[in-house]
Amino acid sequence: MPRYALDARTATPHFPGIGRYVTNLARALIPQLASDEHLIVFFDPAYPLDMPSGDAVHSQAVDVSPFSPRQQWVIPRLLHKHKADVYHSAYYLMPYVTGIPTLLTLYDLIPIHFPEHSTLKARLLFRWTTRLALRVVRHTLTISEATRRDFLACFPLRPERITAIPLAADPAFTPQSPDTVAALRTHYRLPDRFILYLGSNKPHKNLVRLIEVWAVVQAEAPNYTLVIAGAWSPQHPEPRQRAQALGIDNRVCWLGPLPDADLPALYTAADVFVFPSLYEGFGLPVLEAMACGTPVACANTSSLPEVAGEAAVLFEPTRTGAIVDALRRLLGDAGLRADLRQRGLAQAAKFSWVRTAQETLALYRVENHVLGSSI
């Protein structure tokens, strides 16, 4: 009986993106298992996973952080206890000697591409630990072809040992009913018409430039408000400072983080979703917005063209004028917005967690077969 161990200890608020990935992957893997296959899911006991129960799956609480040196012996012992044949880590800080074929998912190279946004110590630690992880794993997964190319360019990897498997929007992201949207508007006091950005305020998200764009566009679109939602770090106050300096803070609604359950209605309520990020490993908010039927304008960098396809207005994110032109086109053309709604729904439907799970499970089976052939 093949036994696969998926390490989902990153399914915590500290890792919002990675947590969403590994949780959806675990749930989608279970129905794909053959009758003789078993899945073991490690999780942080402070954040229990809502997983289907049954003979094919076992959830194991592990009270050891990925940042703790203790994982170097705790995880291998658990793998031995559960007689795991393959181990899949969702994070590069991982046990480096597992005794069984190991897979690793990697997401982006932000510390390398944007060195000015992290300390020298953090950059050196990222390079060293990533290189160490890549030396010991049998296969590496990335979440886009762009990220795969990035890692091949930056690390000594064999191309046949690294595979891009795209993500998908959570099934909850669908167009919401008028009543649900109305309730959300009331709860958060949202304006009637707005452009939405959803994401963090980290510097590579390019929010200062978005504020400068809005300073131009808002004068031509007095019926619209810019809504900025998502995790907000006090380390990066520059976007709001820029809005205040330009005298448009009252034309921006700063929502901050919202519960996941409210996000589909937020996307649905928006007239346009804008995503000016300079670099993304995948760019899940673009796909989520499309799945909710919201017209999208996004950057043409890194993985975003893979995600958006022909279903968004793309722009060069380092050019303020290019973003201004993209928003002008969308706000001024109702027919274009309607077309992008339909294109977006079709584009989002091309991505599914079933596909992600199937392609990931195929790699588990290959590594398990290689192990069995070598015994």
Contacts in CASP RR format, 6 or more apart in sequence:
PFRMAT RR
TARGET T0000
AUTHOR 0000-0000-0000
METHOD contacts of the structure
MODEL  1
MPRYALDARTATPHFPGIGRYVTNLARALIPQLASDEHLIVFFDPAYPLD
MPSGDAVHSQAVDVSPFSPRQQWVIPRLLHKHKADVYHSAYYLMPYVTGI
PTLLTLYDLIPIHFPEHSTLKARLLFRWTTRLALRVVRHTLTISEATRRD
FLACFPLRPERITAIPLAADPAFTPQSPDTVAALRTHYRLPDRFILYLGS
NKPHKNLVRLIEVWAVVQAEAPNYTLVIAGAWSPQHPEPRQRAQALGIDN
RVCWLGPLPDADLPALYTAADVFVFPSLYEGFGLPVLEAMACGTPVACAN
TSSLPEVAGEAAVLFEPTRTGAIVDALRRLLGDAGLRADLRQRGLAQAAK
FSWVRTAQETLALYRVENHVLGSSI
1 36 0 8 1.000
1 37 0 8 1.000
1 38 0 8 1.000
2 36 0 8 1.000
2 37 0 8 1.000
2 38 0 8 1.000
2 85 0 8 1.000
2 86 0 8 1.000
2 364 0 8 1.000
2 365 0 8 1.000
2 368 0 8 1.000
3 37 0 8 1.000
3 38 0 8 1.000
3 39 0 8 1.000
3 40 0 8 1.000
3 82 0 8 1.000
3 83 0 8 1.000
3 84 0 8 1.000
3 85 0 8 1.000
3 86 0 8 1.000
4 29 0 8 1.000
4 37 0 8 1.000
4 38 0 8 1.000
4 39 0 8 1.000
4 40 0 8 1.000
4 84 0 8 1.000
4 85 0 8 1.000
4 86 0 8 1.000
4 87 0 8 1.000
4 88 0 8 1.000
4 361 0 8 1.000
4 364 0 8 1.000
4 368 0 8 1.000
5 39 0 8 1.000
5 40 0 8 1.000
5 41 0 8 1.000
5 42 0 8 1.000
5 78 0 8 1.000
5 79 0 8 1.000
5 82 0 8 1.000
5 84 0 8 1.000
5 86 0 8 1.000
5 87 0 8 1.000
5 88 0 8 1.000
6 22 0 8 1.000
6 25 0 8 1.000
6 26 0 8 1.000
6 29 0 8 1.000
6 39 0 8 1.000
6 40 0 8 1.000
6 41 0 8 1.000
6 42 0 8 1.000
6 88 0 8 1.000
6 90 0 8 1.000
7 22 0 8 1.000
7 42 0 8 1.000
7 75 0 8 1.000
7 87 0 8 1.000
7 88 0 8 1.000
7 89 0 8 1.000
7 90 0 8 1.000
7 91 0 8 1.000
7 94 0 8 1.000
8 19 0 8 1.000
8 22 0 8 1.000
8 23 0 8 1.000
8 26 0 8 1.000
8 41 0 8 1.000
8 42 0 8 1.000
8 43 0 8 1.000
8 49 0 8 1.000
8 90 0 8 1.000
9 42 0 8 1.000
9 43 0 8 1.000
9 44 0 8 1.000
9 62 0 8 1.000
9 64 0 8 1.000
9 65 0 8 1.000
9 66 0 8 1.000
9 91 0 8 1.000
10 18 0 8 1.000
10 19 0 8 1.000
10 22 0 8 1.000
10 66 0 8 1.000
10 90 0 8 1.000
10 91 0 8 1.000
11 18 0 8 1.000
11 19 0 8 1.000
11 22 0 8 1.000
11 23 0 8 1.000
11 43 0 8 1.000
11 44 0 8 1.000
11 47 0 8 1.000
11 49 0 8 1.000
12 19 0 8 1.000
12 44 0 8 1.000
12 46 0 8 1.000
12 47 0 8 1.000
13 47 0 8 1.000
15 91 0 8 1.000
16 231 0 8 1.000
17 284 0 8 1.000
18 90 0 8 1.000
18 91 0 8 1.000
18 107 0 8 1.000
19 90 0 8 1.000
20 170 0 8 1.000
20 284 0 8 1.000
21 90 0 8 1.000
21 105 0 8 1.000
21 143 0 8 1.000
21 167 0 8 1.000
22 90 0 8 1.000
22 105 0 8 1.000
23 49 0 8 1.000
24 167 0 8 1.000
24 168 0 8 1.000
24 170 0 8 1.000
24 353 0 8 1.000
24 356 0 8 1.000
25 90 0 8 1.000
25 353 0 8 1.000
25 356 0 8 1.000
25 357 0 8 1.000
25 360 0 8 1.000
26 39 0 8 1.000
26 41 0 8 1.000
26 49 0 8 1.000
26 51 0 8 1.000
27 51 0 8 1.000
27 52 0 8 1.000
27 353 0 8 1.000
28 353 0 8 1.000
28 354 0 8 1.000
28 356 0 8 1.000
28 357 0 8 1.000
29 39 0 8 1.000
29 357 0 8 1.000
29 360 0 8 1.000
29 361 0 8 1.000
30 39 0 8 1.000
30 51 0 8 1.000
30 52 0 8 1.000
30 56 0 8 1.000
30 57 0 8 1.000
31 357 0 8 1.000
32 354 0 8 1.000
32 357 0 8 1.000
32 358 0 8 1.000
32 361 0 8 1.000
33 39 0 8 1.000
33 56 0 8 1.000
33 57 0 8 1.000
33 361 0 8 1.000
37 56 0 8 1.000
38 55 0 8 1.000
38 56 0 8 1.000
38 57 0 8 1.000
38 58 0 8 1.000
39 56 0 8 1.000
39 57 0 8 1.000
39 58 0 8 1.000
40 57 0 8 1.000
40 58 0 8 1.000
40 59 0 8 1.000
40 60 0 8 1.000
40 82 0 8 1.000
40 84 0 8 1.000
41 49 0 8 1.000
41 51 0 8 1.000
41 57 0 8 1.000
41 58 0 8 1.000
41 59 0 8 1.000
41 60 0 8 1.000
42 60 0 8 1.000
42 62 0 8 1.000
42 75 0 8 1.000
42 78 0 8 1.000
43 49 0 8 1.000
43 59 0 8 1.000
43 60 0 8 1.000
43 61 0 8 1.000
43 62 0 8 1.000
44 61 0 8 1.000
44 62 0 8 1.000
44 63 0 8 1.000
44 65 0 8 1.000
45 61 0 8 1.000
45 62 0 8 1.000
45 63 0 8 1.000
48 59 0 8 1.000
48 61 0 8 1.000
49 59 0 8 1.000
51 57 0 8 1.000
51 59 0 8 1.000
58 82 0 8 1.000
60 78 0 8 1.000
60 82 0 8 1.000
62 74 0 8 1.000
62 75 0 8 1.000
62 78 0 8 1.000
64 70 0 8 1.000
64 71 0 8 1.000
64 74 0 8 1.000
64 75 0 8 1.000
65 71 0 8 1.000
66 91 0 8 1.000
66 93 0 8 1.000
66 94 0 8 1.000
67 93 0 8 1.000
71 94 0 8 1.000
71 95 0 8 1.000
72 95 0 8 1.000
72 96 0 8 1.000
72 97 0 8 1.000
73 95 0 8 1.000
74 95 0 8 1.000
75 87 0 8 1.000
75 94 0 8 1.000
75 95 0 8 1.000
75 98 0 8 1.000
76 95 0 8 1.000
76 97 0 8 1.000
76 98 0 8 1.000
76 99 0 8 1.000
79 87 0 8 1.000
79 98 0 8 1.000
79 99 0 8 1.000
79 100 0 8 1.000
84 100 0 8 1.000
85 100 0 8 1.000
85 101 0 8 1.000
85 368 0 8 1.000
85 371 0 8 1.000
86 100 0 8 1.000
86 101 0 8 1.000
86 102 0 8 1.000
86 103 0 8 1.000
86 364 0 8 1.000
86 367 0 8 1.000
86 368 0 8 1.000
86 371 0 8 1.000
87 98 0 8 1.000
87 100 0 8 1.000
87 101 0 8 1.000
87 102 0 8 1.000
87 103 0 8 1.000
88 102 0 8 1.000
88 103 0 8 1.000
88 104 0 8 1.000
88 105 0 8 1.000
88 360 0 8 1.000
88 364 0 8 1.000
89 95 0 8 1.000
89 102 0 8 1.000
89 103 0 8 1.000
89 104 0 8 1.000
89 105 0 8 1.000
89 133 0 8 1.000
89 137 0 8 1.000
90 105 0 8 1.000
91 105 0 8 1.000
92 104 0 8 1.000
92 106 0 8 1.000
92 129 0 8 1.000
92 130 0 8 1.000
92 133 0 8 1.000
93 129 0 8 1.000
93 133 0 8 1.000
94 102 0 8 1.000
94 104 0 8 1.000
94 133 0 8 1.000
96 132 0 8 1.000
96 133 0 8 1.000
96 136 0 8 1.000
97 136 0 8 1.000
98 136 0 8 1.000
100 371 0 8 1.000
101 138 0 8 1.000
101 139 0 8 1.000
101 367 0 8 1.000
101 368 0 8 1.000
101 370 0 8 1.000
101 371 0 8 1.000
102 136 0 8 1.000
102 137 0 8 1.000
102 138 0 8 1.000
103 137 0 8 1.000
103 138 0 8 1.000
103 139 0 8 1.000
103 140 0 8 1.000
103 141 0 8 1.000
103 363 0 8 1.000
103 364 0 8 1.000
103 367 0 8 1.000
104 133 0 8 1.000
104 134 0 8 1.000
104 137 0 8 1.000
104 139 0 8 1.000
104 140 0 8 1.000
104 141 0 8 1.000
105 140 0 8 1.000
105 141 0 8 1.000
105 142 0 8 1.000
105 143 0 8 1.000
106 130 0 8 1.000
106 140 0 8 1.000
106 141 0 8 1.000
106 142 0 8 1.000
106 147 0 8 1.000
106 151 0 8 1.000
107 142 0 8 1.000
107 143 0 8 1.000
107 147 0 8 1.000
107 281 0 8 1.000
107 282 0 8 1.000
108 147 0 8 1.000
108 150 0 8 1.000
108 279 0 8 1.000
108 280 0 8 1.000
108 281 0 8 1.000
109 147 0 8 1.000
109 150 0 8 1.000
109 151 0 8 1.000
109 154 0 8 1.000
110 117 0 8 1.000
110 118 0 8 1.000
110 204 0 8 1.000
110 279 0 8 1.000
111 118 0 8 1.000
111 122 0 8 1.000
111 123 0 8 1.000
111 126 0 8 1.000
111 127 0 8 1.000
112 123 0 8 1.000
112 126 0 8 1.000
112 127 0 8 1.000
112 154 0 8 1.000
113 150 0 8 1.000
113 204 0 8 1.000
113 279 0 8 1.000
114 203 0 8 1.000
114 204 0 8 1.000
114 278 0 8 1.000
114 279 0 8 1.000
115 123 0 8 1.000
116 203 0 8 1.000
117 202 0 8 1.000
117 203 0 8 1.000
117 204 0 8 1.000
118 126 0 8 1.000
130 155 0 8 1.000
131 155 0 8 1.000
134 140 0 8 1.000
134 155 0 8 1.000
134 156 0 8 1.000
134 157 0 8 1.000
138 161 0 8 1.000
138 367 0 8 1.000
138 370 0 8 1.000
139 161 0 8 1.000
139 162 0 8 1.000
139 163 0 8 1.000
139 363 0 8 1.000
139 366 0 8 1.000
139 367 0 8 1.000
140 151 0 8 1.000
140 157 0 8 1.000
140 161 0 8 1.000
140 162 0 8 1.000
140 163 0 8 1.000
141 162 0 8 1.000
141 163 0 8 1.000
141 164 0 8 1.000
141 165 0 8 1.000
141 360 0 8 1.000
141 363 0 8 1.000
142 148 0 8 1.000
142 151 0 8 1.000
142 162 0 8 1.000
142 163 0 8 1.000
142 164 0 8 1.000
142 165 0 8 1.000
142 281 0 8 1.000
143 164 0 8 1.000
143 165 0 8 1.000
143 166 0 8 1.000
143 167 0 8 1.000
143 281 0 8 1.000
143 282 0 8 1.000
143 303 0 8 1.000
144 164 0 8 1.000
144 166 0 8 1.000
144 281 0 8 1.000
144 282 0 8 1.000
144 302 0 8 1.000
144 303 0 8 1.000
144 306 0 8 1.000
144 307 0 8 1.000
145 164 0 8 1.000
145 303 0 8 1.000
145 306 0 8 1.000
146 281 0 8 1.000
146 302 0 8 1.000
146 303 0 8 1.000
146 306 0 8 1.000
147 164 0 8 1.000
147 281 0 8 1.000
147 282 0 8 1.000
147 302 0 8 1.000
147 303 0 8 1.000
148 162 0 8 1.000
148 163 0 8 1.000
148 164 0 8 1.000
151 157 0 8 1.000
151 162 0 8 1.000
152 159 0 8 1.000
152 162 0 8 1.000
163 359 0 8 1.000
163 363 0 8 1.000
165 356 0 8 1.000
165 359 0 8 1.000
165 360 0 8 1.000
166 282 0 8 1.000
166 306 0 8 1.000
166 307 0 8 1.000
166 351 0 8 1.000
166 355 0 8 1.000
166 356 0 8 1.000
167 282 0 8 1.000
167 284 0 8 1.000
167 287 0 8 1.000
167 351 0 8 1.000
167 356 0 8 1.000
168 287 0 8 1.000
168 351 0 8 1.000
168 352 0 8 1.000
168 353 0 8 1.000
168 355 0 8 1.000
168 356 0 8 1.000
169 284 0 8 1.000
169 287 0 8 1.000
169 288 0 8 1.000
169 290 0 8 1.000
169 291 0 8 1.000
169 348 0 8 1.000
169 351 0 8 1.000
170 260 0 8 1.000
170 288 0 8 1.000
170 353 0 8 1.000
171 353 0 8 1.000
172 260 0 8 1.000
172 261 0 8 1.000
172 263 0 8 1.000
172 264 0 8 1.000
173 263 0 8 1.000
173 264 0 8 1.000
173 267 0 8 1.000
173 287 0 8 1.000
173 288 0 8 1.000
173 291 0 8 1.000
173 292 0 8 1.000
173 348 0 8 1.000
174 264 0 8 1.000
174 291 0 8 1.000
174 292 0 8 1.000
175 268 0 8 1.000
175 292 0 8 1.000
175 293 0 8 1.000
175 345 0 8 1.000
176 184 0 8 1.000
176 264 0 8 1.000
176 265 0 8 1.000
176 268 0 8 1.000
176 292 0 8 1.000
180 265 0 8 1.000
180 268 0 8 1.000
181 265 0 8 1.000
181 268 0 8 1.000
181 269 0 8 1.000
183 265 0 8 1.000
184 190 0 8 1.000
184 262 0 8 1.000
184 265 0 8 1.000
184 266 0 8 1.000
184 269 0 8 1.000
185 192 0 8 1.000
185 269 0 8 1.000
187 262 0 8 1.000
188 255 0 8 1.000
188 258 0 8 1.000
188 262 0 8 1.000
188 266 0 8 1.000
190 227 0 8 1.000
190 253 0 8 1.000
190 269 0 8 1.000
191 224 0 8 1.000
191 225 0 8 1.000
191 227 0 8 1.000
191 253 0 8 1.000
192 223 0 8 1.000
193 223 0 8 1.000
193 224 0 8 1.000
193 225 0 8 1.000
193 271 0 8 1.000
194 224 0 8 1.000
194 225 0 8 1.000
194 226 0 8 1.000
194 227 0 8 1.000
194 253 0 8 1.000
194 269 0 8 1.000
194 270 0 8 1.000
194 271 0 8 1.000
195 214 0 8 1.000
195 224 0 8 1.000
195 225 0 8 1.000
195 226 0 8 1.000
195 227 0 8 1.000
195 270 0 8 1.000
195 271 0 8 1.000
195 272 0 8 1.000
195 273 0 8 1.000
195 274 0 8 1.000
195 327 0 8 1.000
195 331 0 8 1.000
196 227 0 8 1.000
196 229 0 8 1.000
196 266 0 8 1.000
196 267 0 8 1.000
196 269 0 8 1.000
196 270 0 8 1.000
196 272 0 8 1.000
196 273 0 8 1.000
196 274 0 8 1.000
196 289 0 8 1.000
196 294 0 8 1.000
197 207 0 8 1.000
197 210 0 8 1.000
197 226 0 8 1.000
197 227 0 8 1.000
197 228 0 8 1.000
197 229 0 8 1.000
197 273 0 8 1.000
197 274 0 8 1.000
197 275 0 8 1.000
197 276 0 8 1.000
198 229 0 8 1.000
198 230 0 8 1.000
198 263 0 8 1.000
198 266 0 8 1.000
198 267 0 8 1.000
198 273 0 8 1.000
198 285 0 8 1.000
198 288 0 8 1.000
198 289 0 8 1.000
199 205 0 8 1.000
199 229 0 8 1.000
199 230 0 8 1.000
199 231 0 8 1.000
199 285 0 8 1.000
200 230 0 8 1.000
200 231 0 8 1.000
200 232 0 8 1.000
200 233 0 8 1.000
201 207 0 8 1.000
201 228 0 8 1.000
201 230 0 8 1.000
201 231 0 8 1.000
201 232 0 8 1.000
201 233 0 8 1.000
201 236 0 8 1.000
201 239 0 8 1.000
202 233 0 8 1.000
202 236 0 8 1.000
203 236 0 8 1.000
203 238 0 8 1.000
204 277 0 8 1.000
204 278 0 8 1.000
204 279 0 8 1.000
205 276 0 8 1.000
205 277 0 8 1.000
205 278 0 8 1.000
206 276 0 8 1.000
206 277 0 8 1.000
206 278 0 8 1.000
206 299 0 8 1.000
206 317 0 8 1.000
207 228 0 8 1.000
207 238 0 8 1.000
207 239 0 8 1.000
207 276 0 8 1.000
208 238 0 8 1.000
208 239 0 8 1.000
208 242 0 8 1.000
209 276 0 8 1.000
209 317 0 8 1.000
209 318 0 8 1.000
209 320 0 8 1.000
209 323 0 8 1.000
210 226 0 8 1.000
210 239 0 8 1.000
210 274 0 8 1.000
210 276 0 8 1.000
210 323 0 8 1.000
211 226 0 8 1.000
211 239 0 8 1.000
211 242 0 8 1.000
211 243 0 8 1.000
211 246 0 8 1.000
211 248 0 8 1.000
211 252 0 8 1.000
212 242 0 8 1.000
212 246 0 8 1.000
212 320 0 8 1.000
213 276 0 8 1.000
213 320 0 8 1.000
213 321 0 8 1.000
213 323 0 8 1.000
213 324 0 8 1.000
213 327 0 8 1.000
214 226 0 8 1.000
214 243 0 8 1.000
214 248 0 8 1.000
214 251 0 8 1.000
214 252 0 8 1.000
215 246 0 8 1.000
215 247 0 8 1.000
215 248 0 8 1.000
216 320 0 8 1.000
216 321 0 8 1.000
216 324 0 8 1.000
217 224 0 8 1.000
217 324 0 8 1.000
217 327 0 8 1.000
217 328 0 8 1.000
217 331 0 8 1.000
218 224 0 8 1.000
218 226 0 8 1.000
218 248 0 8 1.000
218 251 0 8 1.000
220 328 0 8 1.000
221 331 0 8 1.000
224 271 0 8 1.000
224 331 0 8 1.000
225 251 0 8 1.000
225 252 0 8 1.000
225 253 0 8 1.000
226 251 0 8 1.000
226 252 0 8 1.000
226 253 0 8 1.000
227 252 0 8 1.000
227 253 0 8 1.000
227 255 0 8 1.000
227 270 0 8 1.000
228 239 0 8 1.000
228 252 0 8 1.000
228 253 0 8 1.000
228 254 0 8 1.000
228 255 0 8 1.000
228 256 0 8 1.000
229 255 0 8 1.000
229 256 0 8 1.000
229 257 0 8 1.000
229 258 0 8 1.000
229 266 0 8 1.000
230 255 0 8 1.000
230 256 0 8 1.000
230 257 0 8 1.000
230 258 0 8 1.000
231 256 0 8 1.000
231 257 0 8 1.000
232 254 0 8 1.000
232 256 0 8 1.000
232 257 0 8 1.000
240 249 0 8 1.000
240 252 0 8 1.000
240 254 0 8 1.000
243 249 0 8 1.000
243 252 0 8 1.000
258 266 0 8 1.000
263 288 0 8 1.000
264 288 0 8 1.000
264 292 0 8 1.000
267 273 0 8 1.000
267 288 0 8 1.000
267 289 0 8 1.000
267 291 0 8 1.000
267 292 0 8 1.000
267 293 0 8 1.000
267 294 0 8 1.000
268 292 0 8 1.000
268 293 0 8 1.000
268 294 0 8 1.000
270 289 0 8 1.000
270 294 0 8 1.000
271 294 0 8 1.000
271 295 0 8 1.000
271 331 0 8 1.000
271 337 0 8 1.000
272 294 0 8 1.000
272 295 0 8 1.000
272 296 0 8 1.000
272 297 0 8 1.000
272 327 0 8 1.000
272 330 0 8 1.000
272 331 0 8 1.000
272 337 0 8 1.000
273 285 0 8 1.000
273 286 0 8 1.000
273 289 0 8 1.000
273 294 0 8 1.000
273 295 0 8 1.000
273 296 0 8 1.000
273 297 0 8 1.000
273 298 0 8 1.000
274 296 0 8 1.000
274 297 0 8 1.000
274 298 0 8 1.000
274 323 0 8 1.000
274 326 0 8 1.000
274 327 0 8 1.000
275 283 0 8 1.000
275 285 0 8 1.000
275 286 0 8 1.000
275 289 0 8 1.000
275 296 0 8 1.000
275 297 0 8 1.000
275 298 0 8 1.000
275 299 0 8 1.000
275 304 0 8 1.000
276 298 0 8 1.000
276 299 0 8 1.000
276 315 0 8 1.000
276 317 0 8 1.000
276 323 0 8 1.000
277 283 0 8 1.000
277 298 0 8 1.000
277 299 0 8 1.000
277 301 0 8 1.000
277 302 0 8 1.000
277 304 0 8 1.000
277 317 0 8 1.000
278 299 0 8 1.000
278 301 0 8 1.000
278 302 0 8 1.000
278 317 0 8 1.000
278 318 0 8 1.000
279 301 0 8 1.000
279 302 0 8 1.000
280 299 0 8 1.000
280 301 0 8 1.000
280 302 0 8 1.000
280 303 0 8 1.000
280 304 0 8 1.000
281 302 0 8 1.000
281 303 0 8 1.000
282 303 0 8 1.000
282 307 0 8 1.000
283 303 0 8 1.000
283 304 0 8 1.000
283 307 0 8 1.000
284 307 0 8 1.000
286 296 0 8 1.000
286 298 0 8 1.000
286 304 0 8 1.000
286 307 0 8 1.000
286 308 0 8 1.000
286 312 0 8 1.000
287 307 0 8 1.000
287 347 0 8 1.000
287 348 0 8 1.000
287 351 0 8 1.000
289 296 0 8 1.000
290 296 0 8 1.000
290 308 0 8 1.000
290 311 0 8 1.000
290 312 0 8 1.000
290 344 0 8 1.000
290 345 0 8 1.000
290 347 0 8 1.000
290 348 0 8 1.000
291 344 0 8 1.000
291 345 0 8 1.000
291 348 0 8 1.000
291 349 0 8 1.000
293 341 0 8 1.000
293 344 0 8 1.000
293 345 0 8 1.000
294 341 0 8 1.000
295 312 0 8 1.000
295 313 0 8 1.000
295 330 0 8 1.000
295 336 0 8 1.000
295 337 0 8 1.000
295 340 0 8 1.000
295 341 0 8 1.000
296 308 0 8 1.000
296 311 0 8 1.000
296 312 0 8 1.000
296 313 0 8 1.000
296 340 0 8 1.000
296 344 0 8 1.000
297 312 0 8 1.000
297 313 0 8 1.000
297 314 0 8 1.000
297 315 0 8 1.000
297 323 0 8 1.000
297 326 0 8 1.000
297 327 0 8 1.000
297 330 0 8 1.000
298 304 0 8 1.000
298 308 0 8 1.000
298 312 0 8 1.000
298 313 0 8 1.000
298 314 0 8 1.000
298 315 0 8 1.000
299 314 0 8 1.000
299 315 0 8 1.000
299 316 0 8 1.000
299 317 0 8 1.000
300 314 0 8 1.000
300 315 0 8 1.000
300 316 0 8 1.000
300 317 0 8 1.000
301 317 0 8 1.000
304 314 0 8 1.000
305 314 0 8 1.000
307 351 0 8 1.000
308 314 0 8 1.000
308 347 0 8 1.000
309 347 0 8 1.000
310 343 0 8 1.000
310 347 0 8 1.000
311 340 0 8 1.000
311 343 0 8 1.000
311 344 0 8 1.000
311 346 0 8 1.000
311 347 0 8 1.000
312 340 0 8 1.000
312 344 0 8 1.000
313 326 0 8 1.000
313 329 0 8 1.000
313 330 0 8 1.000
313 336 0 8 1.000
313 340 0 8 1.000
314 326 0 8 1.000
315 322 0 8 1.000
315 323 0 8 1.000
315 325 0 8 1.000
315 326 0 8 1.000
316 322 0 8 1.000
317 323 0 8 1.000
329 336 0 8 1.000
330 336 0 8 1.000
330 337 0 8 1.000
330 340 0 8 1.000
END
